[in-house]
């Protein structure tokens, strides 16, 4: 679950001797919009596709330009959730990873991050997802687990999202069942607000990606 566990062994780095055109070609080949510039083990920052298009002479080495590079990174022993947070908040396609001495050790791509997060969070396991909304002060995972388990259902994973400018939260539960009618009724009896539910009948079904994308869009609203 740490950043070091999902380092990409494919995506290359840039050096200051590389040109902007070199960078664009690599971004096109590896389908990313950012690449790290590293000299020896020193991380100089991320250059983006738009940064390169802003250069007057993209055929010159990057070191010849006065670049104002962002330096987002995570340390190799940080949790995957922190990697996800920085990637999401800064809209990155790669996340640089440094060691405790602030030396560059690699990067994490968004597809690898999503794949790892998906397997970690039981997203690929057959079952269903139910999304609740409740006051933060009323949140008791013990009570929620008891409601679910009282229907002979298990919680495979959970995700809490604070609602901005509010004291309420959204709680997404991945359950090990397809039929959630009984647990919905239980939550309604306990006066929980059910915002949405998503069901997956087969882990290999073509609807999995659509359901997952729908859930991600819902959580990001």
DRENVEXLUM-924527 format. One record per residue: residue in one letter; x negated, y negated, z of N, C-alpha, C in turn. Coordinates in Angstrom, 3 decimals, padded with zeros to 6 digits, always signed. Layout:
BEGIN
<kedren "A" <X Y Z> <X Y Z> <X Y Z>>,
...
//
This chain:
BEGIN
<kedren "X" <-000.816 +001.202 +000.000> <+000.000 +000.000 +000.000> <-000.857 -001.263 +000.000>>,
<kedren "X" <-002.139 -001.118 -000.205> <-003.038 -002.268 -000.186> <-003.445 -002.658 -001.599>>,
<kedren "X" <-003.895 -003.900 -001.733> <-004.264 -004.418 -003.044> <-005.322 -003.556 -003.722>>,
<kedren "X" <-006.275 -003.051 -002.959> <-007.354 -002.258 -003.544> <-006.859 -000.956 -004.185>>,
<kedren "X" <-005.655 -000.528 -003.797> <-005.141 +000.746 -004.289> <-004.621 +000.673 -005.720>>,
<kedren "X" <-004.364 -000.523 -006.238> <-003.758 -000.629 -007.573> <-004.566 -001.547 -008.495>>,
<kedren "X" <-005.873 -001.574 -008.313> <-006.715 -002.376 -009.198> <-006.682 -001.807 -010.613>>,
<kedren "X" <-006.583 -002.687 -011.601> <-006.604 -002.266 -012.994> <-008.035 -001.959 -013.422>>,
<kedren "X" <-008.177 -000.874 -014.150> <-009.495 -000.506 -014.685> <-009.581 -000.823 -016.167>>,
<kedren "X" <-008.598 -001.559 -016.669> <-008.508 -001.803 -018.111> <-008.729 -003.269 -018.477>>,
<kedren "X" <-008.095 -004.182 -017.754> <-008.125 -005.598 -018.120> <-009.526 -006.165 -017.892>>,
<kedren "X" <-010.133 -006.795 -018.908> <-011.483 -007.354 -018.759> <-011.467 -008.727 -018.092>>,
<kedren "X" <-012.645 -009.199 -017.727> <-012.801 -010.546 -017.191> <-013.412 -011.433 -018.273>>,
<kedren "X" <-013.363 -012.732 -018.050> <-014.024 -013.696 -018.918> <-015.253 -014.250 -018.218>>,
<kedren "X" <-016.233 -014.643 -019.004> <-017.394 -015.362 -018.497> <-017.380 -016.771 -019.084>>,
<kedren "X" <-018.132 -017.651 -018.491> <-018.164 -019.027 -019.005> <-018.764 -019.087 -020.404>>,
<kedren "X" <-019.460 -018.040 -020.809> <-020.026 -017.998 -022.162> <-018.998 -017.583 -023.209>>,
<kedren "X" <-017.861 -017.056 -022.782> <-016.792 -016.696 -023.716> <-016.066 -017.954 -024.181>>,
<kedren "X" <-015.507 -017.896 -025.370> <-014.774 -019.036 -025.908> <-013.282 -018.920 -025.606>>,
<kedren "X" <-012.578 -020.016 -025.850> <-011.141 -019.990 -025.689> <-010.490 -019.002 -026.640>>,
<kedren "X" <-011.031 -018.880 -027.840> <-010.491 -017.928 -028.805> <-010.717 -016.498 -028.337>>,
<kedren "X" <-011.886 -016.255 -027.723> <-012.119 -014.927 -027.138> <-011.042 -014.601 -026.113>>,
<kedren "X" <-010.743 -015.586 -025.276> <-009.740 -015.386 -024.228> <-008.364 -015.114 -024.832>>,
<kedren "X" <-007.974 -015.888 -025.839> <-006.666 -015.684 -026.467> <-006.566 -014.299 -027.101>>,
<kedren "X" <-007.638 -013.857 -027.736> <-007.632 -012.530 -028.357> <-007.447 -011.433 -027.316>>,
<kedren "X" <-008.145 -011.568 -026.190> <-008.009 -010.569 -025.119> <-006.604 -010.595 -024.517>>,
<kedren "X" <-006.068 -011.800 -024.328> <-004.709 -011.905 -023.787> <-003.705 -011.246 -024.719>>,
<kedren "X" <-003.909 -011.394 -026.003> <-003.006 -010.790 -026.971> <-003.118 -009.265 -026.942>>,
<kedren "X" <-004.329 -008.766 -026.856> <-004.547 -007.315 -026.845> <-003.937 -006.678 -025.602>>,
<kedren "X" <-004.133 -007.318 -024.437> <-003.696 -006.718 -023.178> <-002.349 -007.257 -022.683>>,
<kedren "X" <-001.702 -008.095 -023.493> <-000.353 -008.585 -023.204> <-000.256 -009.272 -021.836>>,
<kedren "X" <-001.186 -010.189 -021.579> <-001.156 -010.992 -020.360> <-001.278 -012.462 -020.747>>,
<kedren "X" <-000.897 -013.350 -019.827> <-000.995 -014.793 -020.082> <-002.082 -015.448 -019.238>>,
<kedren "X" <-002.780 -014.670 -018.439> <-003.848 -015.180 -017.582> <-005.024 -014.203 -017.595>>,
<kedren "X" <-006.228 -014.753 -017.434> <-007.417 -013.924 -017.256> <-008.350 -014.640 -016.282>>,
<kedren "X" <-009.067 -013.875 -015.454> <-010.003 -014.495 -014.517> <-011.326 -014.827 -015.207>>,
<kedren "X" <-011.924 -015.938 -014.794> <-013.286 -016.272 -015.229> <-014.218 -015.939 -014.065>>,
<kedren "X" <-015.183 -015.070 -014.328> <-016.079 -014.581 -013.278> <-017.510 -014.634 -013.780>>,
<kedren "X" <-018.394 -015.224 -013.000> <-019.824 -015.174 -013.275> <-020.488 -014.354 -012.187>>,
<kedren "X" <-021.106 -013.250 -012.605> <-021.614 -012.264 -011.650> <-020.423 -011.807 -010.801>>,
<kedren "X" <-020.422 -012.061 -009.516> <-019.278 -011.667 -008.698> <-018.509 -012.885 -008.195>>,
<kedren "X" <-018.832 -014.081 -008.714> <-018.176 -015.303 -008.264> <-016.918 -015.564 -009.075>>,
<kedren "X" <-015.793 -015.601 -008.391> <-014.518 -015.881 -009.033> <-014.353 -017.387 -009.205>>,
<kedren "X" <-014.309 -017.847 -010.460> <-014.219 -019.276 -010.753> <-012.777 -019.750 -010.878>>,
<kedren "X" <-011.873 -018.840 -011.161> <-010.473 -019.220 -011.277> <-009.781 -018.492 -012.410>>,
<kedren "X" <-008.474 -018.701 -012.517> <-007.673 -018.117 -013.597> <-007.487 -019.139 -014.703>>,
<kedren "X" <-007.651 -018.696 -015.934> <-007.330 -019.552 -017.072> <-006.088 -018.976 -017.738>>,
<kedren "X" <-005.181 -019.847 -018.113> <-003.920 -019.402 -018.711> <-003.930 -019.668 -020.215>>,
<kedren "X" <-002.976 -019.065 -020.875> <-002.827 -019.267 -022.309> <-002.614 -020.748 -022.614>>,
<kedren "X" <-001.787 -021.417 -021.818> <-001.517 -022.839 -022.061> <-002.764 -023.686 -021.815>>,
<kedren "X" <-003.608 -023.287 -020.845> <-004.871 -024.008 -020.614> <-005.729 -024.001 -021.878>>,
<kedren "X" <-005.774 -022.861 -022.521> <-006.634 -022.725 -023.707> <-006.086 -023.544 -024.865>>,
<kedren "X" <-004.761 -023.546 -025.022> <-004.172 -024.343 -026.110> <-004.406 -025.836 -025.898>>,
<kedren "X" <-004.654 -026.232 -024.655> <-004.926 -027.640 -024.372> <-006.359 -028.043 -024.691>>,
<kedren "X" <-007.229 -027.062 -024.930> <-008.628 -027.380 -025.236> <-008.740 -027.985 -026.630>>,
<kedren "X" <-009.558 -029.022 -026.764> <-009.745 -029.645 -028.078> <-010.577 -028.770 -029.006>>,
<kedren "X" <-011.501 -028.018 -028.424> <-012.397 -027.173 -029.226> <-012.413 -025.759 -028.634>>,
<kedren "X" <-011.406 -024.958 -028.937> <-011.304 -023.620 -028.350> <-012.404 -022.663 -028.816>>,
<kedren "X" <-013.157 -023.044 -029.845> <-014.228 -022.176 -030.323> <-015.514 -022.341 -029.516>>,
<kedren "X" <-015.549 -023.342 -028.637> <-016.731 -023.538 -027.804> <-016.639 -022.693 -026.541>>,
<kedren "X" <-017.803 -022.360 -025.931> <-017.778 -021.601 -024.674> <-016.950 -022.317 -023.612>>,
<kedren "X" <-016.269 -021.551 -022.786> <-015.427 -022.125 -021.737> <-016.246 -022.987 -020.786>>,
<kedren "X" <-017.530 -022.634 -020.590> <-018.392 -023.384 -019.700> <-018.688 -024.791 -020.185>>,
<kedren "X" <-018.423 -025.057 -021.468> <-018.654 -026.395 -022.010> <-017.507 -027.347 -021.701>>,
<kedren "X" <-016.408 -026.808 -021.218> <-015.223 -027.616 -020.949> <-015.123 -027.934 -019.461>>,
<kedren "X" <-014.531 -029.074 -019.181> <-014.243 -029.430 -017.805> <-012.880 -028.842 -017.455>>,
<kedren "X" <-012.901 -027.688 -016.816> <-011.672 -026.957 -016.540> <-011.204 -027.183 -015.105>>,
<kedren "X" <-009.932 -027.419 -014.950> <-009.343 -027.499 -013.611> <-008.578 -026.198 -013.376>>,
<kedren "X" <-009.291 -025.202 -012.894> <-008.726 -023.864 -012.784> <-008.062 -023.638 -011.433>>,
<kedren "X" <-006.904 -022.990 -011.468> <-006.278 -022.547 -010.225> <-007.037 -021.326 -009.719>>,
<kedren "X" <-007.085 -021.167 -008.422> <-007.819 -020.045 -007.847> <-006.941 -019.193 -006.933>>,
<kedren "X" <-005.827 -018.698 -007.446> <-005.005 -017.796 -006.621> <-005.683 -016.440 -006.519>>,
<kedren "X" <-005.585 -015.825 -005.363> <-006.168 -014.486 -005.199> <-005.600 -013.844 -003.940>>,
<kedren "X" <-005.820 -012.553 -003.825> <-005.543 -011.834 -002.584> <-006.819 -011.119 -002.182>>,
<kedren "X" <-006.923 -010.807 -000.891> <-008.046 -010.019 -000.401> <-007.686 -008.542 -000.556>>,
<kedren "X" <-008.674 -007.711 -000.798> <-008.435 -006.317 -001.168> <-007.669 -005.506 -000.126>>,
<kedren "X" <-007.706 -005.938 +001.146> <-006.980 -005.184 +002.157> <-005.635 -005.820 +002.515>>,
<kedren "X" <-005.142 -006.744 +001.665> <-003.814 -007.297 +001.884> <-002.749 -006.338 +001.372>>,
<kedren "X" <-001.562 -006.427 +001.977> <-000.464 -005.523 +001.647> <+000.102 -005.853 +000.271>>,
<kedren "X" <+000.678 -004.851 -000.359> <+001.264 -005.018 -001.687> <+002.359 -006.079 -001.696>>,
<kedren "X" <+003.078 -006.256 -000.578> <+004.114 -007.282 -000.519> <+003.519 -008.676 -000.699>>,
<kedren "X" <+002.324 -008.900 -000.165> <+001.674 -010.199 -000.312> <+001.227 -010.419 -001.746>>,
<kedren "X" <+000.830 -009.339 -002.416> <+000.484 -009.428 -003.838> <+001.721 -009.805 -004.641>>,
<kedren "X" <+002.825 -009.128 -004.354> <+004.080 -009.418 -005.038> <+004.506 -010.868 -004.807>>,
<kedren "X" <+004.317 -011.356 -003.606> <+004.735 -012.721 -003.272> <+003.954 -013.755 -004.081>>,
<kedren "X" <+002.631 -013.606 -004.157> <+001.831 -014.599 -004.879> <+002.080 -014.508 -006.375>>,
<kedren "X" <+002.286 -013.302 -006.893> <+002.582 -013.147 -008.313> <+003.910 -013.790 -008.665>>,
<kedren "X" <+004.903 -013.599 -007.807> <+006.231 -014.147 -008.062> <+006.263 -015.661 -007.916>>,
<kedren "X" <+005.678 -016.174 -006.836> <+005.758 -017.608 -006.568> <+004.988 -018.434 -007.595>>,
<kedren "X" <+003.892 -017.884 -008.134> <+003.075 -018.616 -009.102> <+003.310 -018.166 -010.543>>,
<kedren "X" <+004.203 -017.191 -010.714> <+004.541 -016.681 -012.053> <+003.286 -016.209 -012.798>>,
<kedren "X" <+002.514 -015.368 -012.122> <+001.274 -014.854 -012.692> <+001.512 -013.538 -013.417>>,
<kedren "X" <+000.693 -013.272 -014.425> <+000.728 -011.966 -015.087> <-000.389 -011.058 -014.581>>,
<kedren "X" <-001.364 -011.629 -013.906> <-002.394 -010.847 -013.216> <-002.704 -011.547 -011.893>>,
<kedren "X" <-003.118 -010.763 -010.890> <-003.491 -011.317 -009.590> <-004.925 -010.902 -009.278>>,
<kedren "X" <-005.863 -011.850 -009.188> <-007.252 -011.511 -008.855> <-007.362 -010.980 -007.429>>,
<kedren "X" <-008.294 -010.069 -007.222> <-008.524 -009.466 -005.913> <-009.988 -009.685 -005.528>>,
<kedren "X" <-010.206 -010.230 -004.325> <-011.550 -010.480 -003.810> <-011.782 -009.623 -002.575>>,
<kedren "X" <-013.072 -009.432 -002.237> <-013.377 -008.715 -001.000> <-013.529 -009.706 +000.153>>,
<kedren "X" <-013.921 -009.206 +001.307> <-014.036 -010.063 +002.483> <-015.083 -011.141 +002.353>>,
<kedren "X" <-016.028 -010.966 +001.420> <-017.064 -011.973 +001.169> <-016.657 -012.935 +000.065>>,
<kedren "X" <-015.397 -012.848 -000.358> <-014.836 -013.681 -001.434> <-015.505 -013.393 -002.781>>,
<kedren "X" <-015.961 -012.141 -002.957> <-016.513 -011.701 -004.230> <-015.416 -011.008 -005.041>>,
<kedren "X" <-015.453 -011.221 -006.340> <-014.444 -010.638 -007.215> <-014.624 -009.128 -007.295>>,
<kedren "X" <-013.523 -008.378 -007.100> <-013.607 -006.912 -007.194> <-012.661 -006.352 -008.256>>,
<kedren "X" <-011.726 -007.136 -008.747> <-010.818 -006.641 -009.770> <-009.534 -007.452 -009.807>>,
<kedren "X" <-008.563 -006.936 -010.538> <-007.273 -007.630 -010.622> <-006.146 -006.617 -010.671>>,
<kedren "X" <-004.955 -007.124 -010.430> <-003.741 -006.310 -010.461> <-002.820 -006.874 -011.532>>,
<kedren "X" <-002.319 -006.022 -012.413> <-001.383 -006.459 -013.435> <+000.048 -006.334 -012.914>>,
<kedren "X" <+000.938 -007.110 -013.479> <+002.329 -007.066 -013.047> <+002.985 -005.715 -013.357>>,
<kedren "X" <+002.764 -005.107 -014.540> <+003.341 -003.767 -014.756> <+002.871 -002.746 -013.730>>,
<kedren "X" <+001.583 -002.760 -013.394> <+001.080 -001.824 -012.381> <+001.699 -002.122 -011.017>>,
<kedren "X" <+001.853 -003.404 -010.713> <+002.445 -003.796 -009.440> <+003.898 -003.330 -009.353>>,
<kedren "X" <+004.661 -003.524 -010.425> <+006.063 -003.112 -010.425> <+006.191 -001.596 -010.360>>,
<kedren "X" <+005.308 -000.897 -011.067> <+005.348 +000.575 -011.033> <+005.059 +001.082 -009.633>>,
<kedren "X" <+004.046 +000.515 -009.000> <+003.683 +000.943 -007.658> <+004.791 +000.589 -006.672>>,
<kedren "X" <+005.327 -000.624 -006.802> <+006.395 -001.057 -005.907> <+007.640 -000.204 -006.085>>,
<kedren "X" <+007.932 +000.152 -007.340> <+009.101 +000.967 -007.627> <+008.996 +002.337 -006.970>>,
<kedren "X" <+007.837 +002.982 -007.094> <+007.671 +004.307 -006.493> <+007.636 +004.210 -004.980>>,
<kedren "X" <+007.018 +003.145 -004.465> <+006.929 +002.958 -003.018> <+008.302 +002.714 -002.409>>,
<kedren "X" <+009.146 +001.974 -003.098> <+010.437 +001.575 -002.549> <+011.555 +002.564 -002.864>>,
<kedren "X" <+011.212 +003.730 -003.414> <+012.193 +004.767 -003.753> <+013.141 +004.308 -004.859>>,
<kedren "X" <+012.721 +003.318 -005.650> <+013.594 +002.797 -006.695> <+013.897 +003.852 -007.754>>,
<kedren "X" <+012.962 +004.808 -007.970> <+013.163 +005.815 -009.004> <+013.913 +007.034 -008.495>>,
<kedren "X" <+014.140 +007.108 -007.207> <+014.848 +008.251 -006.636> <+016.336 +008.130 -006.919>>,
<kedren "X" <+017.002 +009.229 -007.337> <+018.446 +009.161 -007.576> <+019.189 +008.687 -006.332>>,
<kedren "X" <+020.202 +007.886 -006.542> <+020.962 +007.354 -005.417> <+021.681 +006.085 -005.816>>,
<kedren "X" <+021.903 +005.212 -004.860> <+022.621 +003.971 -005.127> <+022.069 +002.852 -004.260>>,
<kedren "X" <+022.453 +001.632 -004.618> <+022.013 +000.445 -003.893> <+023.245 -000.353 -003.497>>,
<kedren "X" <+023.267 -000.801 -002.258> <+024.359 -001.651 -001.788> <+023.740 -002.910 -001.188>>,
<kedren "X" <+024.329 -004.057 -001.495> <+023.793 -005.349 -001.050> <+024.798 -005.994 -000.102>>,
<kedren "X" <+024.322 -006.311 +001.101> <+025.159 -006.946 +002.124> <+024.709 -008.381 +002.345>>,
<kedren "X" <+025.625 -009.220 +002.809> <+025.255 -010.565 +003.258> <+025.740 -010.733 +004.690>>,
<kedren "X" <+024.882 -011.275 +005.551> <+025.244 -011.427 +006.954> <+024.437 -012.554 +007.580>>,
<kedren "X" <+024.886 -013.008 +008.736> <+024.129 -014.006 +009.476> <+022.838 -013.388 +010.012>>,
<kedren "X" <+021.779 -014.160 +009.938> <+020.485 -013.647 +010.382> <+020.535 -013.208 +011.843>>,
<kedren "X" <+021.250 -013.948 +012.687> <+021.301 -013.604 +014.111> <+022.090 -012.316 +014.361>>,
<kedren "X" <+022.918 -011.912 +013.394> <+023.715 -010.696 +013.552> <+023.017 -009.462 +012.987>>,
<kedren "X" <+021.844 -009.675 +012.398> <+021.170 -008.562 +011.725> <+020.625 -007.568 +012.739>>,
<kedren "X" <+021.097 -006.339 +012.657> <+020.602 -005.242 +013.489> <+020.440 -004.020 +012.602>>,
<kedren "X" <+019.188 -003.697 +012.279> <+018.975 -002.555 +011.399> <+019.429 -001.265 +012.075>>,
<kedren "X" <+019.337 -001.214 +013.402> <+019.788 -000.027 +014.133> <+021.272 +000.217 +013.898>>,
<kedren "X" <+022.078 -000.860 +014.017> <+023.514 -000.712 +013.794> <+023.814 -000.325 +012.353>>,
<kedren "X" <+023.123 -000.962 +011.414> <+023.346 -000.678 +009.998> <+022.988 +000.768 +009.688>>,
<kedren "X" <+021.865 +001.233 +010.221> <+021.451 +002.622 +009.996> <+022.473 +003.592 +010.577>>,
<kedren "X" <+023.027 +003.262 +011.742> <+024.037 +004.127 +012.351> <+025.295 +004.213 +011.490>>,
<kedren "X" <+025.693 +003.073 +010.898> <+026.862 +003.072 +010.019> <+026.616 +003.965 +008.815>>,
<kedren "X" <+025.443 +003.830 +008.220> <+025.117 +004.627 +007.034> <+025.020 +006.107 +007.392>>,
<kedren "X" <+024.249 +006.414 +008.428> <+024.020 +007.804 +008.802> <+025.282 +008.464 +009.344>>,
<kedren "X" <+026.230 +007.663 +009.830> <+027.508 +008.213 +010.267> <+028.303 +008.819 +009.131>>,
<kedren "X" <+027.912 +008.504 +007.887> <+028.541 +009.079 +006.700> <+027.660 +010.153 +006.060>>,
<kedren "X" <+026.708 +010.684 +006.855> <+025.763 +011.710 +006.360> <+024.971 +011.213 +005.158>>,
<kedren "X" <+024.588 +009.947 +005.211> <+023.795 +009.314 +004.155> <+022.521 +008.760 +004.792>>,
<kedren "X" <+021.436 +008.798 +004.043> <+020.166 +008.278 +004.555> <+019.771 +007.014 +003.798>>,
<kedren "X" <+019.087 +006.099 +004.502> <+018.522 +004.906 +003.876> <+017.116 +005.243 +003.389>>,
<kedren "X" <+016.875 +005.111 +002.081> <+015.568 +005.408 +001.513> <+014.639 +004.205 +001.593>>,
<kedren "X" <+015.180 +003.021 +001.448> <+014.379 +001.804 +001.561> <+015.325 +000.625 +001.763>>,
<kedren "X" <+014.771 -000.497 +002.188> <+015.590 -001.695 +002.416> <+014.785 -002.934 +002.057>>,
<kedren "X" <+015.493 -004.001 +001.764> <+014.864 -005.267 +001.374> <+015.694 -006.413 +001.926>>,
<kedren "X" <+015.060 -007.309 +002.653> <+015.740 -008.463 +003.241> <+015.308 -009.726 +002.506>>,
<kedren "X" <+016.281 -010.505 +002.078> <+016.002 -011.773 +001.380> <+016.736 -012.903 +002.093>>,
<kedren "X" <+016.001 -013.851 +002.693> <+016.653 -015.018 +003.300> <+017.343 -015.856 +002.220>>,
<kedren "X" <+018.497 -016.399 +002.546> <+019.208 -017.287 +001.625> <+018.734 -018.716 +001.893>>,
<kedren "X" <+018.157 -019.394 +000.887> <+017.614 -020.745 +001.102> <+018.636 -021.704 +001.695>>,
<kedren "X" <+018.144 -022.568 +002.595> <+018.968 -023.595 +003.234> <+020.204 -022.983 +003.893>>,
<kedren "X" <+019.994 -021.856 +004.532> <+021.093 -021.153 +005.166> <+020.551 -020.321 +006.318>>,
<kedren "X" <+021.423 -019.922 +007.204> <+021.038 -019.013 +008.290> <+021.479 -017.587 +007.968>>,
<kedren "X" <+021.806 -017.342 +006.701> <+022.269 -016.023 +006.295> <+021.197 -015.309 +005.476>>,
<kedren "X" <+021.327 -014.000 +005.386> <+020.377 -013.186 +004.634> <+021.136 -012.216 +003.737>>,
<kedren "X" <+020.434 -011.713 +002.718> <+020.945 -010.629 +001.893> <+020.117 -009.385 +002.206>>,
<kedren "X" <+020.794 -008.285 +002.442> <+020.131 -007.024 +002.756> <+020.481 -005.999 +001.686>>,
<kedren "X" <+019.469 -005.518 +000.976> <+019.664 -004.492 -000.047> <+019.224 -003.150 +000.513>>,
<kedren "X" <+020.089 -002.163 +000.416> <+019.811 -000.824 +000.937> <+019.815 +000.184 -000.208>>,
<kedren "X" <+018.749 +000.964 -000.325> <+018.732 +002.084 -001.274> <+019.151 +003.329 -000.500>>,
<kedren "X" <+020.221 +003.995 -000.953> <+020.809 +005.134 -000.266> <+020.627 +006.407 -001.086>>,
<kedren "X" <+020.598 +007.537 -000.395> <+020.340 +008.815 -001.081> <+021.624 +009.492 -001.550>>,
<kedren "X" <+022.578 +008.697 -001.990> <+023.836 +009.255 -002.476> <+024.318 +008.458 -003.673>>,
<kedren "X" <+025.116 +009.113 -004.506> <+025.715 +008.426 -005.649> <+027.062 +007.832 -005.263>>,
<kedren "X" <+027.833 +008.584 -004.495> <+029.166 +008.138 -004.075> <+029.044 +007.310 -002.801>>,
<kedren "X" <+029.233 +006.006 -002.909> <+029.096 +005.130 -001.739> <+030.440 +004.606 -001.247>>,
<kedren "X" <+031.526 +005.225 -001.718> <+032.845 +004.730 -001.326> <+033.046 +004.812 +000.189>>,
<kedren "X" <+032.599 +005.910 +000.812> <+032.792 +006.067 +002.257> <+031.987 +005.043 +003.041>>,
<kedren "X" <+030.743 +004.820 +002.649> <+029.913 +003.877 +003.397> <+030.393 +002.445 +003.163>>,
<kedren "X" <+030.934 +002.165 +001.990> <+031.529 +000.838 +001.752> <+032.693 +000.601 +002.719>>,
<kedren "X" <+033.528 +001.592 +002.861> <+034.663 +001.463 +003.770> <+034.200 +001.255 +005.208>>,
<kedren "X" <+033.105 +001.941 +005.570> <+032.570 +001.788 +006.927> <+032.066 +000.371 +007.152>>,
<kedren "X" <+031.341 -000.162 +006.187> <+030.842 -001.535 +006.323> <+031.997 -002.532 +006.385>>,
<kedren "X" <+033.028 -002.287 +005.609> <+034.188 -003.184 +005.638> <+034.889 -003.142 +006.998>>,
<kedren "X" <+034.938 -001.952 +007.610> <+035.548 -001.849 +008.940> <+034.770 -002.651 +009.968>>,
<kedren "X" <+033.450 -002.740 +009.776> <+032.609 -003.506 +010.692> <+032.461 -004.964 +010.244>>,
<kedren "X" <+033.287 -005.372 +009.279> <+033.339 -006.769 +008.804> <+032.043 -007.244 +008.155>>,
<kedren "X" <+031.339 -006.341 +007.478> <+030.170 -006.745 +006.686> <+030.644 -007.214 +005.320>>,
<kedren "X" <+030.008 -008.260 +004.804> <+030.304 -008.747 +003.458> <+029.470 -007.956 +002.455>>,
<kedren "X" <+030.140 -007.251 +001.560> <+029.455 -006.468 +000.524> <+029.416 -007.306 -000.746>>,
<kedren "X" <+028.214 -007.658 -001.168> <+028.067 -008.520 -002.344> <+028.069 -007.742 -003.641>>,
<kedren "X" <+027.430 -006.561 -003.645> <+027.309 -005.804 -004.892> <+026.872 -004.387 -004.574>>,
<kedren "X" <+027.042 -003.517 -005.558> <+026.517 -002.160 -005.444> <+026.068 -001.699 -006.823>>,
<kedren "X" <+025.058 -000.841 -006.832> <+024.476 -000.337 -008.062> <+024.278 +001.164 -007.886>>,
<kedren "X" <+024.774 +001.955 -008.853> <+024.671 +003.401 -008.733> <+023.833 +003.978 -009.865>>,
<kedren "X" <+023.039 +005.004 -009.518> <+022.216 +005.695 -010.510> <+022.475 +007.190 -010.383>>,
<kedren "X" <+023.016 +007.794 -011.432> <+023.366 +009.207 -011.370> <+022.175 +010.112 -011.637>>,
<kedren "X" <+021.202 +009.633 -012.362> <+020.072 +010.478 -012.718> <+018.845 +009.603 -012.786>>,
<kedren "X" <+017.753 +010.051 -012.191> <+016.528 +009.254 -012.176> <+015.986 +009.047 -013.568>>,
<kedren "X" <+016.369 +009.912 -014.519> <+015.868 +009.798 -015.875> <+016.899 +009.174 -016.812>>,
<kedren "X" <+018.010 +008.769 -016.269> <+019.084 +008.216 -017.087> <+018.648 +006.916 -017.727>>,
<kedren "X" <+019.167 +006.639 -018.916> <+018.785 +005.420 -019.628> <+019.271 +004.166 -018.932>>,
<kedren "X" <+020.233 +004.304 -018.013> <+020.766 +003.123 -017.338> <+019.902 +002.658 -016.183>>,
<kedren "X" <+018.874 +003.413 -015.811> <+018.068 +003.051 -014.649> <+017.439 +001.678 -014.832>>,
<kedren "X" <+016.799 +001.479 -015.968> <+016.122 +000.198 -016.165> <+017.131 -000.938 -016.165>>,
<kedren "X" <+018.304 -000.732 -016.809> <+019.324 -001.779 -016.820> <+019.792 -002.102 -015.413>>,
<kedren "X" <+020.017 -001.065 -014.600> <+020.453 -001.282 -013.223> <+019.387 -001.985 -012.404>>,
<kedren "X" <+018.144 -001.555 -012.602> <+017.041 -002.180 -011.858> <+016.907 -003.646 -012.253>>,
<kedren "X" <+016.969 -003.932 -013.560> <+016.864 -005.319 -014.016> <+018.020 -006.150 -013.481>>,
<kedren "X" <+019.216 -005.560 -013.434> <+020.372 -006.282 -012.907> <+020.172 -006.623 -011.442>>,
<kedren "X" <+019.624 -005.671 -010.711> <+019.379 -005.918 -009.290> <+018.351 -007.017 -009.101>>,
<kedren "X" <+017.268 -006.982 -009.875> <+016.218 -007.995 -009.743> <+016.761 -009.382 -010.072>>,
<kedren "X" <+017.612 -009.464 -011.115> <+018.217 -010.752 -011.456> <+019.123 -011.219 -010.328>>,
<kedren "X" <+019.853 -010.301 -009.741> <+020.750 -010.662 -008.643> <+019.953 -011.186 -007.445>>,
<kedren "X" <+018.839 -010.504 -007.103> <+018.045 -010.913 -005.947> <+017.361 -012.254 -006.171>>,
<kedren "X" <+017.123 -012.592 -007.440> <+016.408 -013.836 -007.742> <+017.329 -015.016 -007.937>>,
<kedren "X" <+018.634 -014.827 -007.813> <+019.562 -015.949 -007.957> <+019.598 -016.770 -006.692>>,
//
